Amino acid sequence: MRVDVVSIFPEYLAPLELSLIGKARGLGILELQVHDLRTWTNDVHRTVDDTPYGGGPGMVMRPEPWGRALDQVATPESTLIVPTPAGEPFTQRVAHELADLPHLIFAPGRYEGIDQRVLDHAATRMNVREVSLGDYVLFGGEVAVLVIVEAITRLLPGVLGNADSLVEESHTGGLLEAPMYTKPAVWREQPVPEILRSGDHGRIARWRRAQAVLRTAERRPDLLAAADLDKRDLDVLNE
Ligand SMILES: Nc1c(O)cccc1[N+](=O)[O-]
């Protein structure tokens, strides 16, 4: 997979050189390049914003630099990802969808956002997806890019040492993951649930599933409605 990020704060994306993302880049699993949007400005002040038509507070990102940036970076295989509070919810399902694509271009906006014509023009030549991490307001989209790139990269084949890790985690299968424990067996007078030390893998799997169902029912009933529950799950909820 290739990823290009265009930002007025390219240094914000430095964490994409670290840890497993850095490893994926080193292995050639992920090809990633960060660009400074001001590269595509043509005035002495390298201007990227201007006042909004129709009035109102703040500034809007000018279309010309973005247009020239996308002209250079986009290919026929590109999908433009625009992190914005006005976007569709970014979920594990969306992460899986994006992880299957050949080329993602991220356009994190600043100020009051990017001139809408940039997205509308881009949509005439590539897929455009506006995605939101949540219902809150940030200074810009760069931190959202870090989150989305991490969520996608860990799904790419060869990145996680044990692909089984993807099976039992939260939101895979629509449920939150069960609580996890490690040594010592007792910590500050709190024992690890006995079943986890029983060695009975069938009972352990059923216990973990029950815990996931109960935790999801308590914290995220919205997910439970969409989850694929079996009779045993329903019995757990009705106990
Ligand atoms: N919430 C927000 C924002 O305020 C600015 C850019 C991106 C996002 N987001 O992805 O959620």
The ligand as an SDF file (V2000), in Angstrom:
LIG
                    3D

 11 11  0  0  0  0  0  0  0  0999 V2000
  -12.9590   16.0760   14.8750 N   0  0  0  0  0  0  0  0  0  0  0  0
  -12.0870   16.4350   13.8260 C   0  0  0  0  0  0  0  0  0  0  0  0
  -11.6810   17.7660   13.6570 C   0  0  0  0  0  0  0  0  0  0  0  0
  -12.1540   18.7220   14.5400 O   0  0  0  0  0  0  0  0  0  0  0  0
  -10.7910   18.1350   12.6440 C   0  0  0  0  0  0  0  0  0  0  0  0
  -10.3070   17.1580   11.7710 C   0  0  0  0  0  0  0  0  0  0  0  0
  -10.6820   15.8130   11.9230 C   0  0  0  0  0  0  0  0  0  0  0  0
  -11.5780   15.4530   12.9370 C   0  0  0  0  0  0  0  0  0  0  0  0
  -11.9680   14.0600   13.0880 N   0  0  0  0  0  0  0  0  0  0  0  0
  -11.4860   13.2090   12.2420 O   0  0  0  0  0  0  0  0  0  0  0  0
  -12.7520   13.6910   13.9950 O   0  0  0  0  0  0  0  0  0  0  0  0
  1  2  1  0
  2  3  1  0
  2  8  2  0
  3  4  1  0
  3  5  2  0
  5  6  1  0
  6  7  2  0
  7  8  1  0
  8  9  1  0
  9 10  2  0
  9 11  1  0
M  CHG  2   9   1  11  -1
M  END
$$$$
